[in-house]
Amino acid sequence: MACGWKLDMACEQIVLRLPGWVEEFLDERGERFGTEDERMRLIIELSQLNVEHRTGGPFGAGVFEQQTGRIVAVGVNVVESYNCSIAHAEIVAIALAEQSLGCYDLGAEGRPTHELVASTEPCAMCLGAIPWSGVRRVVCGARGEDAVETGFDEGAKPSDWVGALQSRGIEVVRDVLREEARAVLRKYRESGGLIYNARRARRGQRS
Amino acid sequence: MACGWKLDMACEQIVLRLPGWVEEFLDERGERFGTEDERMRLIIELSQLNVEHRTGGPFGAGVFEQQTGRIVAVGVNVVESYNCSIAHAEIVAIALAEQSLGCYDLGAEGRPTHELVASTEPCAMCLGAIPWSGVRRVVCGARGEDAVETGFDEGAKPSDWVGALQSRGIEVVRDVLREEARAVLRKYRESGGLIYNARRARRGQRS
């Protein structure tokens, strides 16, 4: 077969990495985050640093052991740097957590209960990914409408997305440090950050 | 920081590869697939081979240039083999296509129009990923209810998901070789294939 992708072996694998600054950042912050606010503060800081380091959009996420507060994995948006529209913060955090635990089910029996902390409420794609991941709780900072206000696109979420998660036994906590999280979105917009999307002429896309 | 994930550098990157048999399979099939049926037949065959080779669930997907029928990338479900709940066929195909083209927007100006062909209608996560990818058309084989009938979980999709895509200018074509695609799902179930999910006790998960 003579087509380009076949000849380019790199196209047969997907590789996504966290930006280089993340490791040092986490080293300085420690391993356990006892309260909801502590976890969210870390994740908001990640979202802000991702903008400051110009490594992606203003979104961060993390997977924590719910009881102990141990951090299992974090994610930031790396859509632009990896040319990958799938690489939203929540997706990166979930995939890294599953890899770290060697299991595609973060809710598997005999394991600690896990929660996802996201600096902004999930877009339609990330929302769809949450039940598949096995996390039992989702903690959100900024609201979806805060992202929309900034110019991002949430996608087509079920009207009662919170209820849809809760009906699957996944608890949803909203508005944790919402104003701090929202401030990062606004700052990104004001600084002229790219509100990229696949249909630029029509609307901004969430990351 | 002494936590496990920090020490394990592998956890700072996500790597997903297509199974080894895919390359040879595509070599034999050529580069261009002129009709909808030809494209779907290739993708259904991928879904079937993924089961036969025991490399994942009964789902395949591909990104094609809509006009020329040139294949840009394919995906199969590799959730189990990579311990990654995100690694559905559509996600893998989209990410590989974007990587191949060096662009997170398959609908970018000056590029050919792209379409996603999926052996089964997308689950909630993959549905959410479609607008972000920039594909302008989605061609589906088996229906979501065929997957549910087999024991898989679709997730919480908007009730009019077809209309939601169309309102964004993304055409949706359903039921292309539906019975052939459905037969792969049924055979998988009958052969005792794993209907894995993150909440096994409650319901099967789509892949």
Interface residues (C-beta under 8 A of the other chain):
Chain A: M1 A2 C3 G4 W5 K6 D8 A10 C11 E12 Q13 I14 V15 L16 R17 L18 V22 E23 L26 D27 R29 G30 E31 R70 I71 V72 A73 V79 E80 Y82 N83 C84 S85 I86 I91 V92 I94 A95 L96 A97 E98 Q99 S100 L101 G102 C103 Y104 D105 L106 G107 A108 C123 A124 M125 C126 L127 G128 A129 P131 W132 S133 G134 D153 G155 A156 K157 P158 S159 W161 A164 L165 R168 G169 Y196 N197 A198 R199 R200 R202 Q205 R206
Chain B: M1 A2 C3 G4 W5 K6 D8 A10 C11 E12 Q13 I14 V15 L16 R17 L18 V22 E23 L26 D27 R29 G30 E31 R70 I71 V72 A73 V79 E80 Y82 N83 C84 S85 I86 I91 V92 I94 A95 L96 E98 Q99 S100 L101 G102 C103 Y104 D105 L106 G107 A108 C123 A124 M125 C126 L127 G128 A129 P131 W132 S133 G134 D153 G155 A156 K157 P158 S159 W161 A164 L165 R168 G169 Y196 N197 A198 R199 R200 R202 Q205 R206
